[in-house]
Amino acid sequence: MRCVTYAGETVITTDDVASSLVELTAAVAKEGQAEAVSIPIVTDEQKVAQAELVIGVGNDVLSAPVEWDGEEPDFSHAAGELRDHRLFPRAQLRAVEADPRDDDDPIDWDFDQPTQA
């Protein structure tokens, strides 16, 4: 579990939500933008709630570990939604030349010909 500090307030959420939030905040700021997002949190009474925040330019987010007793809530869906955001950093795909030392013959598939059983 992580403690997320934002605008002088502190909330508790899961590691994956906190990590995704920090990465998305940096990406949005890099684009010179700000966005409103919602994240699931755990209140002092151990209840699940939602926190709304504006991330991006001028909005600092700090994530730090917090001691947690008990079962952690499953906020993986919310972390996935943050990672699905259009500005969330993605791994860049790059074309790679085939290794000329590779002895494998290229596959010659003819998709127009029916397969024989």
N, CA, C and O atoms as a printed pandas DataFrame, in Angstrom:
     atom_number atom_name residue_name chain_id  residue_number  x_coord  y_coord  z_coord
0              1         N          MET        A               1    0.855   -1.170    0.000
1              2        CA          MET        A               1    0.000    0.000    0.000
2              3         C          MET        A               1    0.902    1.234    0.000
3              4         O          MET        A               1    2.026    1.221    0.502
4              5         N          ARG        A               2    0.356    2.296   -0.586
5              6        CA          ARG        A               2    1.108    3.539   -0.713
6              7         C          ARG        A               2    0.277    4.704   -0.182
7              8         O          ARG        A               2   -0.951    4.723   -0.266
8              9         N          CYS        A               3    0.995    5.657    0.359
9             10        CA          CYS        A               3    0.418    6.908    0.813
10            11         C          CYS        A               3    0.693    7.934   -0.285
11            12         O          CYS        A               3    1.851    8.190   -0.614
12            13         N          VAL        A               4   -0.352    8.516   -0.847
13            14        CA          VAL        A               4   -0.211    9.500   -1.911
14            15         C          VAL        A               4   -0.539   10.871   -1.331
15            16         O          VAL        A               4   -1.617   11.090   -0.779
16            17         N          THR        A               5    0.415   11.789   -1.470
17            18        CA          THR        A               5    0.219   13.149   -0.986
18            19         C          THR        A               5   -0.016   14.054   -2.184
19            20         O          THR        A               5    0.726   14.034   -3.165
20            21         N          TYR        A               6   -1.075   14.848   -2.069
21            22        CA          TYR        A               6   -1.478   15.729   -3.157
22            23         C          TYR        A               6   -2.130   16.959   -2.536
23            24         O          TYR        A               6   -3.051   16.836   -1.728
24            25         N          ALA        A               7   -1.660   18.130   -2.907
25            26        CA          ALA        A               7   -2.231   19.396   -2.439
26            27         C          ALA        A               7   -2.363   19.438   -0.917
27            28         O          ALA        A               7   -3.357   19.937   -0.390
28            29         N          GLY        A               8   -1.371   18.919   -0.224
29            30        CA          GLY        A               8   -1.372   18.960    1.231
30            31         C          GLY        A               8   -2.220   17.899    1.903
31            32         O          GLY        A               8   -2.242   17.827    3.132
32            33         N          GLU        A               9   -2.910   17.086    1.147
33            34        CA          GLU        A               9   -3.735   16.006    1.688
34            35         C          GLU        A               9   -3.069   14.667    1.399
35            36         O          GLU        A               9   -2.314   14.531    0.437
36            37         N          THR        A              10   -3.357   13.689    2.237
37            38        CA          THR        A              10   -2.782   12.364    2.073
38            39         C          THR        A              10   -3.890   11.325    1.983
39            40         O          THR        A              10   -4.836   11.338    2.771
40            41         N          VAL        A              11   -3.761   10.422    1.008
41            42        CA          VAL        A              11   -4.701    9.317    0.854
42            43         C          VAL        A              11   -3.914    8.022    0.725
43            44         O          VAL        A              11   -2.724    8.034    0.412
44            45         N          ILE        A              12   -4.587    6.914    0.968
45            46        CA          ILE        A              12   -3.940    5.603    0.864
46            47         C          ILE        A              12   -4.590    4.829   -0.274
47            48         O          ILE        A              12   -5.813    4.750   -0.388
48            49         N          THR        A              13   -3.726    4.261   -1.114
49            50        CA          THR        A              13   -4.200    3.435   -2.235
50            51         C          THR        A              13   -3.201    2.299   -2.448
51            52         O          THR        A              13   -2.214    2.190   -1.719
52            53         N          THR        A              14   -3.453    1.478   -3.422
53            54        CA          THR        A              14   -2.578    0.329   -3.680
54            55         C          THR        A              14   -1.323    0.753   -4.445
55            56         O          THR        A              14   -1.268    1.829   -5.039
56            57         N          ASP        A              15   -0.340   -0.105   -4.413
57            58        CA          ASP        A              15    0.926    0.162   -5.100
58            59         C          ASP        A              15    0.715    0.415   -6.589
59            60         O          ASP        A              15    1.285    1.351   -7.149
60            61         N          ASP        A              16   -0.108   -0.423   -7.233
61            62        CA          ASP        A              16   -0.282   -0.278   -8.682
62            63         C          ASP        A              16   -1.010    1.012   -9.050
63            64         O          ASP        A              16   -0.682    1.626  -10.066
64            65         N          VAL        A              17   -1.979    1.434   -8.259
65            66        CA          VAL        A              17   -2.660    2.699   -8.530
66            67         C          VAL        A              17   -1.703    3.862   -8.327
67            68         O          VAL        A              17   -1.643    4.767   -9.159
68            69         N          ALA        A              18   -0.951    3.846   -7.228
69            70        CA          ALA        A              18   -0.015    4.933   -6.943
70            71         C          ALA        A              18    1.052    5.048   -8.026
71            72         O          ALA        A              18    1.368    6.147   -8.481
72            73         N          SER        A              19    1.600    3.920   -8.433
73            74        CA          SER        A              19    2.630    3.920   -9.475
74            75         C          SER        A              19    2.074    4.450  -10.798
75            76         O          SER        A              19    2.707    5.267  -11.467
76            77         N          SER        A              20    0.891    3.976  -11.162
77            78        CA          SER        A              20    0.268    4.428  -12.415
78            79         C          SER        A              20   -0.056    5.913  -12.347
79            80         O          SER        A              20    0.106    6.629  -13.335
80            81         N          LEU        A              21   -0.511    6.379  -11.197
81            82        CA          LEU        A              21   -0.842    7.786  -11.021
82            83         C          LEU        A              21    0.391    8.671  -11.184
83            84         O          LEU        A              21    0.330    9.701  -11.855
84            85         N          VAL        A              22    1.502    8.280  -10.579
85            86        CA          VAL        A              22    2.739    9.062  -10.687
86            87         C          VAL        A              22    3.216    9.108  -12.139
87            88         O          VAL        A              22    3.579   10.171  -12.641
88            89         N          GLU        A              23    3.214    7.961  -12.811
89            90        CA          GLU        A              23    3.651    7.935  -14.213
90            91         C          GLU        A              23    2.752    8.773  -15.101
91            92         O          GLU        A              23    3.238    9.504  -15.964
92            93         N          LEU        A              24    1.443    8.676  -14.899
93            94        CA          LEU        A              24    0.513    9.451  -15.707
94            95         C          LEU        A              24    0.645   10.940  -15.413
95            96         O          LEU        A              24    0.575   11.756  -16.333
96            97         N          THR        A              25    0.833   11.305  -14.161
97            98        CA          THR        A              25    1.006   12.713  -13.794
98            99         C          THR        A              25    2.204   13.307  -14.522
99           100         O          THR        A              25    2.123   14.408  -15.066
100          101         N          ALA        A              26    3.317   12.577  -14.532
101          102        CA          ALA        A              26    4.522   13.056  -15.221
102          103         C          ALA        A              26    4.288   13.173  -16.721
103          104         O          ALA        A              26    4.732   14.140  -17.341
104          105         N          ALA        A              27    3.597   12.204  -17.311
105          106        CA          ALA        A              27    3.340   12.224  -18.756
106          107         C          ALA        A              27    2.437   13.388  -19.142
107          108         O          ALA        A              27    2.676   14.053  -20.150
108          109         N          VAL        A              28    1.401   13.636  -18.347
109          110        CA          VAL        A              28    0.481   14.734  -18.634
110          111         C          VAL        A              28    1.221   16.067  -18.493
111          112         O          VAL        A              28    1.047   16.965  -19.317
112          113         N          ALA        A              29    2.036   16.194  -17.464
113          114        CA          ALA        A              29    2.817   17.418  -17.263
114          115         C          ALA        A              29    3.794   17.640  -18.410
115          116         O          ALA        A              29    3.994   18.772  -18.851
116          117         N          LYS        A              30    4.402   16.562  -18.891
117          118        CA          LYS        A              30    5.346   16.660  -19.999
118          119         C          LYS        A              30    4.683   17.247  -21.242
119          120         O          LYS        A              30    5.333   17.935  -22.029
120          121         N          GLU        A              31    3.398   16.977  -21.415
121          122        CA          GLU        A              31    2.647   17.507  -22.548
122          123         C          GLU        A              31    2.147   18.929  -22.288
123          124         O          GLU        A              31    1.510   19.538  -23.147
124          125         N          GLY        A              32    2.443   19.454  -21.088
125          126        CA          GLY        A              32    2.008   20.805  -20.747
126          127         C          GLY        A              32    0.522   20.892  -20.486
127          128         O          GLY        A              32   -0.087   21.944  -20.680
128          129         N          GLN        A              33   -0.068   19.791  -20.046
129          130        CA          GLN        A              33   -1.509   19.729  -19.844
130          131         C          GLN        A              33   -1.845   19.410  -18.391
131          132         O          GLN        A              33   -0.961   19.137  -17.580
132          133         N          ALA        A              34   -3.107   19.449  -18.085
133          134        CA          ALA        A              34   -3.645   19.014  -16.801
134          135         C          ALA        A              34   -4.903   18.198  -17.087
135          136         O          ALA        A              34   -5.629   18.485  -18.039
136          137         N          GLU        A              35   -5.153   17.202  -16.278
137          138        CA          GLU        A              35   -6.311   16.323  -16.476
138          139         C          GLU        A              35   -6.914   15.988  -15.116
139          140         O          GLU        A              35   -6.200   15.907  -14.116
140          141         N          ALA        A              36   -8.208   15.799  -15.082
141          142        CA          ALA        A              36   -8.888   15.339  -13.878
142          143         C          ALA        A              36   -8.969   13.817  -13.914
143          144         O          ALA        A              36   -9.345   13.236  -14.931
144          145         N          VAL        A              37   -8.617   13.178  -12.810
145          146        CA          VAL        A              37   -8.706   11.726  -12.701
146          147         C          VAL        A              37   -9.327   11.366  -11.358
147          148         O          VAL        A              37   -9.373   12.177  -10.434
148          149         N          SER        A              38   -9.798   10.143  -11.277
149          150        CA          SER        A              38  -10.363    9.616  -10.046
150          151         C          SER        A              38   -9.624    8.338   -9.697
151          152         O          SER        A              38   -9.365    7.504  -10.565
152          153         N          ILE        A              39   -9.281    8.185   -8.412
153          154        CA          ILE        A              39   -8.607    6.959   -7.970
154          155         C          ILE        A              39   -9.320    6.400   -6.746
155          156         O          ILE        A              39   -9.892    7.155   -5.959
156          157         N          PRO        A              40   -9.288    5.077   -6.584
157          158        CA          PRO        A              40   -9.855    4.483   -5.376
158          159         C          PRO        A              40   -8.871    4.636   -4.223
159          160         O          PRO        A              40   -7.658    4.524   -4.399
160          161         N          ILE        A              41   -9.412    4.890   -3.059
161          162        CA          ILE        A              41   -8.592    5.045   -1.862
162          163         C          ILE        A              41   -9.213    4.258   -0.717
163          164         O          ILE        A              41  -10.348    3.790   -0.819
164          165         N          VAL        A              42   -8.468    4.114    0.368
165          166        CA          VAL        A              42   -8.976    3.512    1.592
166          167         C          VAL        A              42   -8.986    4.613    2.649
167          168         O          VAL        A              42   -7.969    5.263    2.891
168          169         N          THR        A              43  -10.143    4.816    3.275
169          170        CA          THR        A              43  -10.283    5.864    4.284
170          171         C          THR        A              43   -9.702    5.397    5.619
171          172         O          THR        A              43   -9.304    4.242    5.771
172          173         N          ASP        A              44   -9.663    6.319    6.582
173          174        CA          ASP        A              44   -9.186    5.987    7.925
174          175         C          ASP        A              44  -10.047    4.912    8.578
175          176         O          ASP        A              44   -9.580    4.194    9.462
176          177         N          GLU        A              45  -11.292    4.799    8.150
177          178        CA          GLU        A              45  -12.207    3.784    8.694
178          179         C          GLU        A              45  -12.110    2.468    7.923
179          180         O          GLU        A              45  -12.942    1.580    8.106
180          181         N          GLN        A              46  -11.086    2.339    7.052
181          182        CA          GLN        A              46  -10.864    1.128    6.247
182          183         C          GLN        A              46  -11.981    0.882    5.235
183          184         O          GLN        A              46  -12.262   -0.265    4.888
184          185         N          LYS        A              47  -12.609    1.940    4.768
185          186        CA          LYS        A              47  -13.645    1.831    3.742
186          187         C          LYS        A              47  -13.085    2.319    2.413
187          188         O          LYS        A              47  -12.203    3.177    2.374
188          189         N          VAL        A              48  -13.612    1.755    1.320
189          190        CA          VAL        A              48  -13.175    2.160   -0.014
190          191         C          VAL        A              48  -13.961    3.404   -0.417
191          192         O          VAL        A              48  -15.177    3.474   -0.238
192          193         N          ALA        A              49  -13.244    4.380   -0.963
193          194        CA          ALA        A              49  -13.856    5.615   -1.440
194          195         C          ALA        A              49  -13.128    6.051   -2.709
195          196         O          ALA        A              49  -12.196    5.382   -3.157
196          197         N          GLN        A              50  -13.549    7.158   -3.277
197          198        CA          GLN        A              50  -12.908    7.704   -4.473
198          199         C          GLN        A              50  -12.327    9.074   -4.146
199          200         O          GLN        A              50  -12.907    9.848   -3.386
200          201         N          ALA        A              51  -11.173    9.354   -4.736
201          202        CA          ALA        A              51  -10.579   10.686   -4.632
202          203         C          ALA        A              51  -10.440   11.229   -6.042
203          204         O          ALA        A              51   -9.976   10.532   -6.944
204          205         N          GLU        A              52  -10.841   12.465   -6.226
205          206        CA          GLU        A              52  -10.689   13.124   -7.521
206          207         C          GLU        A              52   -9.549   14.115   -7.405
207          208         O          GLU        A              52   -9.460   14.867   -6.435
208          209         N          LEU        A              53   -8.685   14.109   -8.393
209          210        CA          LEU        A              53   -7.575   15.052   -8.393
210          211         C          LEU        A              53   -7.261   15.513   -9.796
211          212         O          LEU        A              53   -7.600   14.857  -10.780
212          213         N          VAL        A              54   -6.612   16.646   -9.864
213          214        CA          VAL        A              54   -6.143   17.186  -11.138
214          215         C          VAL        A              54   -4.651   16.903  -11.197
215          216         O          VAL        A              54   -3.897   17.283  -10.301
216          217         N          ILE        A              55   -4.239   16.233  -12.259
217          218        CA          ILE        A              55   -2.828   15.877  -12.413
218          219         C          ILE        A              55   -2.243   16.622  -13.606
219          220         O          ILE        A              55   -2.972   17.085  -14.483
220          221         N          GLY        A              56   -0.945   16.728  -13.626
221          222        CA          GLY        A              56   -0.268   17.373  -14.749
222          223         C          GLY        A              56    0.519   18.579  -14.292
223          224         O          GLY        A              56    1.066   18.604  -13.190
224          225         N          VAL        A              57    0.568   19.580  -15.154
225          226        CA          VAL        A              57    1.365   20.776  -14.899
226          227         C          VAL        A              57    0.926   21.437  -13.588
227          228         O          VAL        A              57   -0.255   21.715  -13.382
228          229         N          GLY        A              58    1.894   21.680  -12.718
229          230        CA          GLY        A              58    1.638   22.388  -11.471
230          231         C          GLY        A              58    0.987   21.559  -10.383
231          232         O          GLY        A              58    0.613   22.105   -9.345
232          233         N          ASN        A              59    0.842   20.270  -10.583
233          234        CA          ASN        A              59    0.203   19.404   -9.588
234          235         C          ASN        A              59    1.157   18.295   -9.183
235          236         O          ASN        A              59    1.309   17.301   -9.892
236          237         N          ASP        A              60    1.790   18.474   -8.049
237          238        CA          ASP        A              60    2.770   17.503   -7.570
238          239         C          ASP        A              60    2.087   16.338   -6.857
239          240         O          ASP        A              60    1.153   16.528   -6.077
240          241         N          VAL        A              61    2.568   15.143   -7.138
241          242        CA          VAL        A              61    2.061   13.932   -6.501
242          243         C          VAL        A              61    3.249   13.210   -5.891
243          244         O          VAL        A              61    4.256   12.984   -6.563
244          245         N          LEU        A              62    3.135   12.848   -4.622
245          246        CA          LEU        A              62    4.183   12.110   -3.920
246          247         C          LEU        A              62    3.605   10.776   -3.492
247          248         O          LEU        A              62    2.515   10.724   -2.921
248          249         N          SER        A              63    4.322    9.703   -3.761
249          250        CA          SER        A              63    3.897    8.363   -3.365
250          251         C          SER        A              63    4.968    7.767   -2.464
251          252         O          SER        A              63    6.145    7.736   -2.824
252          253         N          ALA        A              64    4.556    7.293   -1.286
253          254        CA          ALA        A              64    5.497    6.703   -0.336
254          255         C          ALA        A              64    4.870    5.450    0.275
255          256         O          ALA        A              64    3.649    5.357    0.401
256          257         N          PRO        A              65    5.710    4.492    0.653
257          258        CA          PRO        A              65    5.150    3.274    1.253
258          259         C          PRO        A              65    4.517    3.574    2.612
259          260         O          PRO        A              65    4.937    4.483    3.329
260          261         N          VAL        A              66    3.516    2.799    2.936
261          262        CA          VAL        A              66    2.847    2.929    4.229
262          263         C          VAL        A              66    2.658    1.530    4.801
263          264         O          VAL        A              66    2.402    0.579    4.061
264          265         N          GLU        A              67    2.783    1.408    6.104
265          266        CA          GLU        A              67    2.558    0.103    6.729
266          267         C          GLU        A              67    1.078   -0.217    6.670
267          268         O          GLU        A              67    0.233    0.640    6.931
268          269         N          TRP        A              68    0.775   -1.452    6.327
269          270        CA          TRP        A              68   -0.613   -1.850    6.143
270          271         C          TRP        A              68   -0.815   -3.215    6.759
271          272         O          TRP        A              68   -0.098   -4.161    6.434
272          273         N          ASP        A              69   -1.779   -3.323    7.641
273          274        CA          ASP        A              69   -2.151   -4.611    8.222
274          275         C          ASP        A              69   -3.454   -5.059    7.590
275          276         O          ASP        A              69   -4.383   -4.268    7.424
276          277         N          GLY        A              70   -3.514   -6.298    7.248
277          278        CA          GLY        A              70   -4.746   -6.813    6.670
278          279         C          GLY        A              70   -4.644   -6.986    5.177
279          280         O          GLY        A              70   -3.605   -6.744    4.562
280          281         N          GLU        A              71   -5.750   -7.409    4.617
281          282        CA          GLU        A              71   -5.808   -7.682    3.186
282          283         C          GLU        A              71   -5.875   -6.383    2.391
283          284         O          GLU        A              71   -6.598   -5.453    2.748
284          285         N          GLU        A              72   -5.116   -6.340    1.321
285          286        CA          GLU        A              72   -5.143   -5.166    0.450
286          287         C          GLU        A              72   -6.332   -5.258   -0.501
287          288         O          GLU        A              72   -6.648   -6.337   -1.003
288          289         N          PRO        A              73   -6.986   -4.134   -0.746
289          290        CA          PRO        A              73   -8.097   -4.153   -1.703
290          291         C          PRO        A              73   -7.577   -4.364   -3.120
291          292         O          PRO        A              73   -6.413   -4.084   -3.408
292          293         N          ASP        A              74   -8.426   -4.849   -3.988
293          294        CA          ASP        A              74   -8.056   -5.056   -5.386
294          295         C          ASP        A              74   -8.498   -3.838   -6.197
295          296         O          ASP        A              74   -9.663   -3.716   -6.576
296          297         N          PHE        A              75   -7.555   -2.951   -6.452
297          298        CA          PHE        A              75   -7.817   -1.763   -7.255
298          299         C          PHE        A              75   -7.183   -1.896   -8.638
299          300         O          PHE        A              75   -6.930   -0.889   -9.298
300          301         N          SER        A              76   -6.927   -3.117   -9.080
301          302        CA          SER        A              76   -6.233   -3.330  -10.351
302          303         C          SER        A              76   -7.006   -2.735  -11.530
303          304         O          SER        A              76   -6.396   -2.269  -12.493
304          305         N          HIS        A              77   -8.326   -2.745  -11.466
305          306        CA          HIS        A              77   -9.133   -2.173  -12.555
306          307         C          HIS        A              77   -8.849   -0.672  -12.679
307          308         O          HIS        A              77   -8.712   -0.152  -13.787
308          309         N          ALA        A              78   -8.762    0.009  -11.554
309          310        CA          ALA        A              78   -8.493    1.455  -11.569
310          311         C          ALA        A              78   -7.080    1.741  -12.081
311          312         O          ALA        A              78   -6.869    2.696  -12.829
312          313         N          ALA        A              79   -6.116    0.912  -11.676
313          314        CA          ALA        A              79   -4.751    1.085  -12.183
314          315         C          ALA        A              79   -4.729    0.888  -13.694
315          316         O          ALA        A              79   -4.032    1.610  -14.407
316          317         N          GLY        A              80   -5.483   -0.080  -14.177
317          318        CA          GLY        A              80   -5.573   -0.320  -15.612
318          319         C          GLY        A              80   -6.186    0.857  -16.354
319          320         O          GLY        A              80   -5.749    1.199  -17.453
320          321         N          GLU        A              81   -7.195    1.476  -15.757
321          322        CA          GLU        A              81   -7.805    2.651  -16.386
322          323         C          GLU        A              81   -6.801    3.802  -16.490
323          324         O          GLU        A              81   -6.777    4.515  -17.494
324          325         N          LEU        A              82   -5.978    3.985  -15.465
325          326        CA          LEU        A              82   -4.942    5.027  -15.535
326          327         C          LEU        A              82   -3.944    4.705  -16.641
327          328         O          LEU        A              82   -3.535    5.587  -17.396
328          329         N          ARG        A              83   -3.554    3.428  -16.732
329          330        CA          ARG        A              83   -2.590    3.023  -17.762
330          331         C          ARG        A              83   -3.185    3.092  -19.165
331          332         O          ARG        A              83   -2.446    3.195  -20.144
332          333         N          ASP        A              84   -4.517    3.037  -19.274
333          334        CA          ASP        A              84   -5.173    3.139  -20.571
334          335         C          ASP        A              84   -5.336    4.581  -21.038
335          336         O          ASP        A              84   -5.763    4.822  -22.167
336          337         N          HIS        A              85   -5.005    5.527  -20.190
337          338        CA          HIS        A              85   -5.137    6.945  -20.551
338          339         C          HIS        A              85   -4.300    7.232  -21.793
339          340         O          HIS        A              85   -3.205    6.690  -21.944
340          341         N          ARG        A              86   -4.797    8.059  -22.660
341          342        CA          ARG        A              86   -4.135    8.339  -23.944
342          343         C          ARG        A              86   -2.714    8.886  -23.790
343          344         O          ARG        A              86   -1.908    8.736  -24.708
344          345         N          LEU        A              87   -2.385    9.512  -22.665
345          346        CA          LEU        A              87   -1.044   10.071  -22.490
346          347         C          LEU        A              87   -0.122    9.184  -21.653
347          348         O          LEU        A              87    1.042    9.526  -21.448
348          349         N          PHE        A              88   -0.630    8.052  -21.170
349          350        CA          PHE        A              88    0.228    7.174  -20.358
350          351         C          PHE        A              88    1.388    6.680  -21.218
351          352         O          PHE        A              88    1.175    6.260  -22.356
352          353         N          PRO        A              89    2.603    6.725  -20.694
353          354        CA          PRO        A              89    3.771    6.304  -21.491
354          355         C          PRO        A              89    3.661    4.846  -21.947
355          356         O          PRO        A              89    3.314    3.963  -21.163
356          357         N          ARG        A              90    3.954    4.617  -23.188
357          358        CA          ARG        A              90    3.931    3.280  -23.779
358          359         C          ARG        A              90    5.342    2.914  -24.232
359          360         O          ARG        A              90    6.136    3.778  -24.602
360          361         N          ALA        A              91    5.629    1.642  -24.195
361          362        CA          ALA        A              91    6.910    1.172  -24.728
362          363         C          ALA        A              91    6.904    1.414  -26.232
363          364         O          ALA        A              91    5.915    1.140  -26.912
364          365         N          GLN        A              92    7.988    1.916  -26.727
365          366        CA          GLN        A              92    8.100    2.190  -28.157
366          367         C          GLN        A              92    8.478    0.913  -28.898
367          368         O          GLN        A              92    9.432    0.228  -28.530
368          369         N          LEU        A              93    7.726    0.605  -29.937
369          370        CA          LEU        A              93    8.053   -0.537  -30.782
370          371         C          LEU        A              93    9.055   -0.089  -31.829
371          372         O          LEU        A              93    8.976    1.031  -32.332
372          373         N          ARG        A              94    9.980   -0.944  -32.153
373          374        CA          ARG        A              94   10.941   -0.597  -33.192
374          375         C          ARG        A              94   11.159   -1.799  -34.095
375          376         O          ARG        A              94   11.123   -2.948  -33.655
376          377         N          ALA        A              95   11.382   -1.507  -35.349
377          378        CA          ALA        A              95   11.632   -2.568  -36.318
378          379         C          ALA        A              95   13.030   -3.127  -36.093
379          380         O          ALA        A              95   13.973   -2.388  -35.809
380          381         N          VAL        A              96   13.144   -4.426  -36.222
381          382        CA          VAL        A              96   14.431   -5.084  -36.019
382          383         C          VAL        A              96   14.719   -5.917  -37.253
383          384         O          VAL        A              96   13.874   -6.683  -37.715
384          385         N          GLU        A              97   15.912   -5.760  -37.774
385          386        CA          GLU        A              97   16.334   -6.561  -38.923
386          387         C          GLU        A              97   16.531   -8.008  -38.477
387          388         O          GLU        A              97   16.959   -8.268  -37.353
388          389         N          ALA        A              98   16.215   -8.941  -39.366
389          390        CA          ALA        A              98   16.456  -10.350  -39.075
390          391         C          ALA        A              98   17.956  -10.596  -38.982
391          392         O          ALA        A              98   18.741   -9.977  -39.699
392          393         N          ASP        A              99   18.340  -11.489  -38.109
393          394        CA          ASP        A              99   19.744  -11.837  -37.937
394          395         C          ASP        A              99   20.193  -12.642  -39.153
395          396         O          ASP        A              99   19.644  -13.715  -39.405
396          397         N          PRO        A             100   21.180  -12.154  -39.918
397          398        CA          PRO        A             100   21.611  -12.874  -41.123
398          399         C          PRO        A             100   22.228  -14.236  -40.801
399          400         O          PRO        A             100   22.325  -15.091  -41.682
400          401         N          ARG        A             101   22.641  -14.445  -39.565
401          402        CA          ARG        A             101   23.227  -15.728  -39.182
402          403         C          ARG        A             101   22.163  -16.757  -38.847
403          404         O          ARG        A             101   22.478  -17.922  -38.600
404          405         N          ASP        A             102   20.897  -16.334  -38.836
405          406        CA          ASP        A             102   19.800  -17.225  -38.496
406          407         C          ASP        A             102   19.604  -18.219  -39.641
407          408         O          ASP        A             102   19.414  -17.820  -40.790
408          409         N          ASP        A             103   19.651  -19.511  -39.325
409          410        CA          ASP        A             103   19.539  -20.557  -40.343
410          411         C          ASP        A             103   18.099  -20.905  -40.698
411          412         O          ASP        A             103   17.864  -21.679  -41.626
412          413         N          ASP        A             104   17.153  -20.359  -39.989
413          414        CA          ASP        A             104   15.753  -20.696  -40.271
414          415         C          ASP        A             104   15.345  -20.158  -41.636
415          416         O          ASP        A             104   15.661  -19.024  -41.994
416          417         N          ASP        A             105   14.642  -20.990  -42.386
417          418        CA          ASP        A             105   14.101  -20.552  -43.666
418          419         C          ASP        A             105   12.881  -19.679  -43.398
419          420         O          ASP        A             105   12.133  -19.931  -42.452
420          421         N          PRO        A             106   12.678  -18.671  -44.209
421          422        CA          PRO        A             106   11.475  -17.853  -44.014
422          423         C          PRO        A             106   10.228  -18.683  -44.261
423          424         O          PRO        A             106   10.227  -19.597  -45.085
424          425         N          ILE        A             107    9.193  -18.360  -43.555
425          426        CA          ILE        A             107    7.927  -19.070  -43.725
426          427         C          ILE        A             107    7.239  -18.509  -44.955
427          428         O          ILE        A             107    7.065  -17.298  -45.087
428          429         N          ASP        A             108    6.853  -19.398  -45.849
429          430        CA          ASP        A             108    6.175  -18.979  -47.067
430          431         C          ASP        A             108    4.736  -19.485  -46.991
431          432         O          ASP        A             108    4.447  -20.611  -47.396
432          433         N          TRP        A             109    3.849  -18.662  -46.480
433          434        CA          TRP        A             109    2.460  -19.026  -46.304
434          435         C          TRP        A             109    1.651  -18.493  -47.468
435          436         O          TRP        A             109    1.821  -17.346  -47.883
436          437         N          ASP        A             110    0.800  -19.303  -47.976
437          438        CA          ASP        A             110   -0.122  -18.867  -49.017
438          439         C          ASP        A             110   -1.522  -18.914  -48.416
439          440         O          ASP        A             110   -2.147  -19.972  -48.348
440          441         N          PHE        A             111   -1.999  -17.767  -47.986
441          442        CA          PHE        A             111   -3.282  -17.700  -47.313
442          443         C          PHE        A             111   -4.470  -17.862  -48.259
443          444         O          PHE        A             111   -5.608  -18.017  -47.817
444          445         N          ASP        A             112   -4.202  -17.827  -49.533
445          446        CA          ASP        A             112   -5.278  -18.000  -50.502
446          447         C          ASP        A             112   -5.571  -19.470  -50.780
447          448         O          ASP        A             112   -6.632  -19.798  -51.312
448          449         N          GLN        A             113   -4.654  -20.349  -50.429
449          450        CA          GLN        A             113   -4.820  -21.782  -50.684
450          451         C          GLN        A             113   -5.445  -22.433  -49.461
451          452         O          GLN        A             113   -5.013  -22.177  -48.337
452          453         N          PRO        A             114   -6.459  -23.271  -49.664
453          454        CA          PRO        A             114   -7.058  -23.972  -48.520
454          455         C          PRO        A             114   -6.061  -24.991  -47.962
455          456         O          PRO        A             114   -5.228  -25.540  -48.683
456          457         N          THR        A             115   -6.179  -25.220  -46.662
457          458        CA          THR        A             115   -5.302  -26.225  -46.027
458          459         C          THR        A             115   -5.864  -27.611  -46.271
459          460         O          THR        A             115   -7.070  -27.791  -46.439
460          461         N          GLN        A             116   -4.969  -28.586  -46.287
461          462        CA          GLN        A             116   -5.393  -29.960  -46.478
462          463         C          GLN        A             116   -5.419  -30.651  -45.141
463          464         O          GLN        A             116   -4.504  -30.500  -44.331
464          465         N          ALA        A             117   -6.475  -31.413  -44.910
465          466        CA          ALA        A             117   -6.629  -32.089  -43.628
466          467         C          ALA        A             117   -5.983  -33.437  -43.626
467          468         O          ALA        A             117   -6.023  -34.139  -42.616
